[in-house]
Structure formats: C-alpha cells, structure tokens
Amino acid sequence: MDAIEFLRQDEKLRPVIEKIGVVKIHKRKNICLHLCSSIMSQQLSTKVAAVFHRRFLELYGKKEPNPQQVIDTPFEKLRAIGLSNAKASYIQNVCRFFVENKITDKQLYAMNNEEVIALLTQIKGVGKWTVEMILMFSLGREDVFAIDDLGLCQAVIGLYGLKHRKKKIMRDKILKISQQWSPYRTYASMYLWRWKDNEPVA
C-alpha cells in the first residue's frame, strides 16, 4: 500500500486527497544551501521568499554557491538583498558549520531524523522546525510531523473540528491524530498545508 492509498483510509483526509491529487516528496542535493533558503524564507510568503532566493543566487552569477563562497561574501552584500542582520548572520553560521565540520549530503542522508535534528540545531539560528522542513523537503523523509508549525496545526484543528481551550490538551489531540498517519506523516502534512494554502518554503 503506497502513501496516498494509506492516507485515503482517513475519512477526513480522503476528500482533501481527492481534490488535490497526488503529492510527491523529493530528495535534493546541496542540503546546506536548502537550509540557508529555509532560513531566508521564514515568516515570508512563498512569493516574497522566491524573490529573496532569486536575489541571493544573483550574487553568485545565478548559480548555486558552495558554503565557502557564502562565508566569503561580505556581510553588507548579503544585507543588501534585503536580509535582516539576523538572517544574514544565520546563513553564514550555517555555511561555517558545514565547512568546519566537513558535513556532506551523503552524511546527512545516512543519519536518522533525530540525528539530523541534533546535529543541525547546534547552529545558532537553526531551530527544530527549520530542520524538520529540511527533513521533509530536502532529505525526502516520509514520516515527519512538525507540531510547532502553526499553519499545520490550524489545518488539523480546522479539518478535524478540534475544540479545547488548553494549549497542551489541544497539542496532545493534534499529535494523537498525526500518529494515525505514520509512516507517511510528511505526505499528510503536505495535504493539510495545501488544504489551508500555506505550504512552507524550504
């Protein structure tokens, strides 16, 4: 049974799947750069994030830079494309961490989800949510559910008609529902984001 067929067993999710159709997750190269892109796109709409990403690539002749090139880019030059001080700093932190620790895509692909989260959240400016987006959208992991993603939680609350005033009880309810989608929680998340039309950029 594939992911879509498995998730169609959920009566609430089935009509969403039928409306949206097949979704796919992809494995990508240059994970360091995708992590930088994820930081750049935080708290931005998909449209604005795409503008920032284009401006960033234009700094390197419209080609994907390697981590050392980003480290060597003057801070003011990164700021000039519209990044905040914090985001420009975090991007260089990411690249420095990858270079200093000689982290490769192959190494990250060989790790399990918890190991990737433990490694990359050591970087200042990189939180668990950011790494979860990398697990989903860059490393192609099929069973990730980002409980701290507001849009995702709102989608679950809306689709399943959840009601409770206490945050912890609501969180537990959302997690309990998400467990039934395992081992395909990433696919379920993608359907929920698209249902709410707020899929994150990574």
Legacy VTK file of the C-alpha trace (Angstrom):
# vtk DataFile Version 3.0
C-alpha trace
ASCII
DATASET POLYDATA
POINTS 202 float
0.000 0.000 0.000
1.520 3.329 -1.031
1.353 6.588 0.956
-1.682 8.044 -0.811
-3.680 4.823 -0.576
-2.770 4.527 3.107
-3.859 8.095 3.905
-7.117 7.710 1.980
-8.258 5.434 4.821
-8.643 8.601 6.928
-12.198 9.770 6.249
-11.385 13.449 6.900
-8.284 13.399 4.715
-9.794 11.386 1.840
-11.781 14.265 0.239
-8.718 16.536 0.560
-6.596 13.949 -1.255
-9.227 13.548 -3.971
-9.382 17.301 -4.509
-5.618 17.928 -4.537
-4.408 14.765 -6.249
-1.030 13.101 -5.927
1.712 14.903 -3.984
5.356 13.903 -4.131
8.361 14.442 -1.930
11.816 14.885 -3.398
15.408 14.277 -2.380
17.719 17.157 -3.167
21.420 17.933 -3.310
23.282 20.800 -1.622
21.435 20.485 1.704
23.473 23.351 3.162
22.032 25.752 0.595
18.494 24.486 1.187
18.973 25.141 4.885
20.055 28.703 4.043
16.969 29.106 1.811
14.725 27.844 4.596
16.133 30.493 6.952
15.709 33.215 4.326
12.075 32.271 3.719
10.978 32.153 7.372
7.910 34.308 8.101
7.634 35.271 4.432
5.031 34.420 1.828
6.009 31.978 -0.923
6.102 34.861 -3.435
8.397 37.079 -1.342
10.635 34.127 -0.434
11.105 33.380 -4.153
12.282 36.979 -4.714
14.867 36.673 -1.941
16.085 33.348 -3.295
16.493 34.846 -6.797
18.423 37.840 -5.440
20.632 35.500 -3.405
21.546 33.393 -6.453
22.231 36.564 -8.457
25.082 37.303 -6.040
26.784 34.190 -7.446
26.036 34.597 -11.137
22.663 32.802 -10.817
24.446 29.576 -9.814
24.174 27.720 -6.525
27.135 28.751 -4.347
29.099 26.354 -2.190
29.289 27.036 1.578
32.737 28.641 1.374
31.523 31.163 -1.198
28.730 32.236 1.155
31.190 32.563 4.058
33.438 34.730 1.862
30.557 37.018 0.832
30.783 40.398 2.638
28.058 40.689 5.269
26.862 44.005 3.768
26.375 42.292 0.414
24.014 39.736 1.981
22.180 42.515 3.796
21.828 44.420 0.514
19.470 41.803 -0.975
17.018 42.632 1.826
18.009 40.163 4.531
17.865 41.222 8.172
21.070 41.279 10.218
19.934 38.112 11.981
19.127 36.158 8.805
22.367 37.182 7.074
24.283 36.118 10.177
22.440 32.801 10.478
23.096 31.944 6.829
26.820 32.430 7.317
26.624 30.430 10.577
25.112 27.526 8.643
27.813 27.576 5.969
30.602 27.922 8.536
29.239 24.941 10.479
29.087 22.773 7.334
32.634 23.713 6.313
34.217 23.397 9.779
32.558 20.049 10.458
33.031 18.791 6.881
29.325 17.896 6.642
28.276 16.313 3.357
24.887 15.482 1.823
25.881 11.795 1.982
26.477 12.058 5.734
23.064 13.675 6.330
21.276 11.083 4.178
22.867 8.304 6.281
21.526 9.759 9.563
18.105 9.160 11.057
15.737 12.096 11.691
16.693 12.551 15.346
20.407 12.576 14.499
19.905 15.237 11.798
17.889 17.403 14.224
20.502 17.005 16.989
23.335 17.930 14.592
21.834 20.911 12.796
20.113 22.570 15.775
23.601 23.164 17.193
23.842 26.018 14.659
22.795 29.396 16.028
19.632 30.476 14.211
18.540 26.946 13.299
15.622 25.573 15.311
13.862 22.232 15.260
11.129 23.477 12.872
13.724 24.581 10.300
15.413 21.163 10.391
12.044 19.415 10.103
11.409 21.362 6.887
14.805 20.151 5.603
13.927 16.569 6.545
10.659 16.860 4.611
11.545 18.948 1.589
15.265 18.275 1.044
16.090 14.872 2.544
12.753 13.446 1.424
11.822 11.820 4.737
8.291 10.413 4.577
7.342 10.380 8.265
7.833 13.876 9.736
5.188 15.932 11.540
6.161 19.470 12.639
3.995 20.034 15.707
5.360 23.579 16.107
4.138 24.655 12.660
1.201 26.992 13.316
-0.343 26.621 9.852
-0.182 22.822 10.045
-1.798 22.750 13.491
-4.528 25.164 12.354
-5.220 22.861 9.406
-5.613 19.826 11.691
-7.865 21.812 14.064
-9.998 23.033 11.151
-10.294 19.749 9.263
-10.964 17.610 12.338
-13.108 20.186 14.173
-10.977 20.118 17.329
-12.005 22.273 20.274
-10.218 22.898 23.553
-9.026 25.982 25.374
-5.920 24.467 26.946
-2.947 24.518 24.583
-1.341 21.346 25.945
-4.549 19.315 25.556
-5.008 20.655 22.006
-1.382 19.809 21.188
-1.878 16.264 22.507
-5.050 15.877 20.399
-3.188 17.007 17.256
-0.295 14.619 17.958
-2.700 11.727 18.536
-4.358 12.356 15.151
-0.963 12.670 13.432
0.127 9.278 14.794
-2.510 7.549 12.663
-0.777 8.848 9.513
2.564 7.229 10.372
4.678 6.151 8.453
3.516 8.832 5.961
3.122 11.937 8.112
5.068 14.104 5.652
2.518 13.405 2.904
-0.378 14.094 5.297
1.280 17.413 6.244
1.587 18.399 2.593
-2.118 17.764 2.040
-3.029 19.765 5.131
-0.818 22.714 4.148
-2.284 22.766 0.656
-5.798 22.478 2.059
-5.021 25.615 4.092
-2.972 27.017 1.174
0.026 27.823 3.365
2.719 25.317 2.445
6.100 26.476 3.812
9.068 27.126 1.550
12.209 25.068 2.019
LINES 1 203
202 0 1 2 3 4 5 6 7 8 9 10 11 12 13 14 15 16 17 18 19 20 21 22 23 24 25 26 27 28 29 30 31 32 33 34 35 36 37 38 39 40 41 42 43 44 45 46 47 48 49 50 51 52 53 54 55 56 57 58 59 60 61 62 63 64 65 66 67 68 69 70 71 72 73 74 75 76 77 78 79 80 81 82 83 84 85 86 87 88 89 90 91 92 93 94 95 96 97 98 99 100 101 102 103 104 105 106 107 108 109 110 111 112 113 114 115 116 117 118 119 120 121 122 123 124 125 126 127 128 129 130 131 132 133 134 135 136 137 138 139 140 141 142 143 144 145 146 147 148 149 150 151 152 153 154 155 156 157 158 159 160 161 162 163 164 165 166 167 168 169 170 171 172 173 174 175 176 177 178 179 180 181 182 183 184 185 186 187 188 189 190 191 192 193 194 195 196 197 198 199 200 201
